[in-house]
Amino acid sequence: MNFSSLSNRIQQSVPVEFGSVFNNSIELFKKVWLQGFITLVLTFAGILPFYLLIYLPMIAMGISDPDIFEQQEMPPVFAGLMTLMMPLFMIGVMTIGICLNAAFLRICRKYDLNESGKDDYFFYFKREYLGKALVISLIMVGLSFLGVLTCGLGIVYLMVPMSLFPAFFAFDRELSALEVVKASFALGNKNWLMIFLLILVSGLVGQLGVILCLVGVLFTAMFSKIPIYFIHKDAVVISMDV
């Protein structure tokens, strides 16, 4: 579906219904909780190298000069490294997050529609998708920076359309990275309050796993991603091309 057709469908879509999306999310979570856990573990494993990229220079400097961090000011060399590495860290983490979240949403479609096939967690790490995910990550970094400049209020607004990025990225392969962003803002702005409430409530529910000796949150955290699948599905109709 091209961007023009998608935009028309978003405009004509019915408003998001909190109860319907939330109840459907609970039912689907019963089928994909294990896949959510695997996605979360893969996410941690995927972003680990980027954390090492940040902390290894610090560890190396501490070993070479144990007194370097006792100074009142941050060493200029370390400050320069952090300035250089932090954007790379954010872009890398976001790119991996988008690809794995998109894969999880695709797996959600499989179990929701009773499709056959394997659970492919690395489907969106192909070259045709990875470049687009990288561009979307760059846009997310820029938007996040702008949100911070508004004393954090912009982040509250942006969390709704940005939460939809993985869904349009996953199911609308004809869209460019910029069109993914535009479509997400179009759907997000139309249903901002309801999507915000769904994100908030599902996020709280996803943290209930903390009750189970903290480890349980690893099995429940991905519940917060499932409403995005139904929001996109109800508004756009899930594409079967991917």
C-alpha positions in Angstrom: 0.0 0.0 0.0 1.5 3.4 -1.0 1.6 6.3 1.3 -1.4 8.1 -0.3 -3.7 5.1 0.1 -2.4 4.6 3.6 -3.1 8.2 4.6 -6.6 8.0 3.3 -7.2 4.8 5.3 -5.9 6.4 8.4 -8.2 9.4 7.9 -11.2 7.2 7.4 -10.4 4.8 10.3 -12.6 4.6 13.3 -11.3 5.9 16.6 -9.2 3.6 18.7 -11.3 1.8 21.4 -9.4 1.3 24.6 -11.4 -1.6 25.9 -11.3 -3.6 22.6 -7.6 -3.1 22.1 -6.7 -3.9 25.7 -8.8 -7.0 25.9 -7.5 -8.3 22.5 -4.0 -7.6 23.8 -4.5 -9.7 26.9 -5.8 -12.6 24.8 -2.9 -12.4 22.4 -0.4 -12.1 25.2 -1.4 -15.5 26.4 -0.2 -16.9 23.1 3.0 -14.8 22.6 4.4 -14.3 26.1 7.3 -16.7 25.4 8.1 -15.0 22.1 8.0 -11.6 24.0 10.5 -13.0 26.5 12.8 -14.2 23.7 12.6 -10.8 22.0 13.5 -9.0 25.2 16.5 -11.3 25.8 17.6 -10.8 22.2 17.3 -7.0 22.6 19.5 -7.1 25.7 22.0 -9.2 23.8 21.9 -6.9 20.8 22.5 -3.7 22.7 25.2 -5.1 25.0 28.0 -4.4 22.5 27.0 -0.7 22.4 27.2 -0.5 26.2 30.7 -2.0 25.9 31.5 0.7 23.3 30.6 3.3 26.0 32.2 1.7 29.0 35.4 0.0 27.6 37.2 3.4 27.1 36.3 4.3 30.7 37.6 1.0 32.0 40.8 1.3 29.9 41.4 4.8 31.2 40.8 3.7 34.8 43.3 0.9 34.4 46.0 3.1 32.9 45.5 5.9 35.4 43.5 4.9 38.5 43.5 8.5 39.8 42.0 10.0 36.6 38.4 9.8 37.9 39.2 11.4 41.2 39.5 14.8 39.6 36.7 17.3 40.0 36.3 17.7 36.2 35.8 15.0 33.6 39.1 14.4 31.6 38.9 16.2 28.2 39.8 13.0 26.4 37.0 11.1 28.1 34.5 13.9 27.5 35.4 13.9 23.8 35.0 10.1 23.6 31.6 10.3 25.3 30.5 13.1 23.0 31.5 11.0 20.0 30.1 7.6 21.2 26.8 8.7 22.7 25.0 9.4 19.4 26.4 6.2 17.9 25.2 4.4 21.0 21.7 5.8 20.8 21.3 5.1 17.0 22.6 1.6 17.4 20.3 0.7 20.3 17.3 2.3 18.5 18.0 0.5 15.3 18.2 -2.9 17.0 15.1 -2.1 19.1 13.1 -1.1 16.0 14.0 -4.3 14.1 13.3 -6.6 17.0 10.1 -4.9 18.0 8.9 -5.1 14.4 9.8 -8.8 14.3 7.8 -9.3 17.5 4.8 -7.5 16.0 5.1 -9.7 12.9 5.1 -12.7 15.2 2.0 -11.3 17.0 0.3 -11.2 13.6 1.2 -14.9 13.0 -0.4 -16.0 16.3 -3.4 -13.6 16.0 -4.3 -14.8 12.5 -3.2 -18.4 13.1 -0.6 -18.3 10.3 2.0 -21.0 9.8 5.7 -20.6 9.7 8.6 -20.1 12.1 9.1 -17.2 14.6 11.6 -15.2 12.7 13.2 -12.7 15.2 15.8 -11.5 12.7 13.4 -10.9 9.7 14.0 -7.2 9.7 17.8 -7.4 9.9 17.9 -8.0 6.2 19.6 -5.3 4.1 16.3 -4.0 2.6 15.0 -3.2 6.1 18.1 -2.4 8.0 18.9 0.8 6.1 15.4 2.0 6.7 15.6 1.2 10.4 18.8 3.1 10.6 17.2 6.2 9.1 14.2 5.9 11.4 16.6 5.7 14.3 18.3 8.9 13.2 14.9 10.6 13.0 14.1 9.3 16.5 17.3 10.7 17.9 16.5 14.1 16.4 13.0 14.1 17.7 14.1 13.0 21.1 16.6 15.9 21.2 13.9 18.3 20.2 11.6 16.8 22.9 14.2 17.4 25.6 14.6 21.0 24.5 11.0 21.5 25.4 11.7 20.6 29.1 10.6 17.1 28.5 7.0 18.0 27.5 7.7 17.2 23.9 8.8 13.7 24.9 5.3 13.0 26.3 3.8 14.1 23.1 6.3 12.3 20.9 6.0 8.9 22.7 2.7 8.3 21.0 3.7 8.6 17.4 7.1 7.2 18.0 5.6 4.1 19.6 3.9 3.4 16.2 7.1 3.5 14.2 7.8 -0.3 14.5 4.3 -1.2 13.4 4.4 0.8 10.1 8.0 -0.3 9.6 7.0 -3.9 10.1 3.8 -4.1 8.0 4.1 -1.3 5.3 7.2 -2.2 3.4 6.4 0.2 0.5 6.8 3.2 2.8 10.1 5.1 3.0 11.5 5.9 6.4 10.1 9.4 6.3 6.7 8.1 5.2 6.8 5.7 8.2 7.3 8.7 10.4 4.5 10.7 8.7 2.0 7.8 8.9 2.8 7.3 12.6 2.2 10.9 13.3 -1.0 10.9 11.3 -2.4 7.9 13.3 -0.9 9.1 16.6 -2.3 12.6 16.3 -5.8 11.3 15.4 -6.0 9.1 18.5 -3.3 10.6 20.7 -5.1 10.5 24.1 -6.4 6.9 23.7 -3.0 5.6 22.5 -1.3 7.4 25.3 -3.6 5.8 27.9 -3.0 2.4 26.3 0.7 2.9 26.4 0.5 4.0 30.0 -1.8 1.2 31.2 -0.1 -1.6 29.2 3.3 -0.4 30.5 2.1 -0.6 34.1 0.6 -4.1 33.4 3.8 -5.1 31.8 5.7 -4.3 35.0 3.5 -6.6 37.1 6.1 -9.3 36.6 8.2 -7.6 39.2 5.9 -9.3 41.8 7.3 -12.6 40.7 10.8 -12.1 42.3 11.6 -9.4 39.8 12.5 -12.0 37.1 8.9 -12.2 36.0 9.1 -8.8 34.4 11.2 -10.3 31.7 8.1 -12.4 30.7 5.5 -9.6 31.0 7.4 -6.5 29.8 6.6 -7.1 26.1 2.9 -6.9 26.8 3.3 -3.2 26.4 4.1 -3.6 22.7 1.0 -5.7 21.8 -1.6 -2.8 21.8 0.4 -1.2 19.1 -0.2 -4.2 16.9 -4.0 -3.9 17.3 -4.0 -0.1 17.0 -2.3 -0.5 13.6 -4.4 -3.5 12.6 -7.7 -1.8 13.4 -6.8 1.5 11.7 -4.9 0.3 8.6 -5.6 -3.5 8.2 -2.4 -5.6 8.6 -0.5 -6.2 5.3 0.2 -9.8 4.4 3.2 -8.9 2.2 5.7 -9.4 5.0 
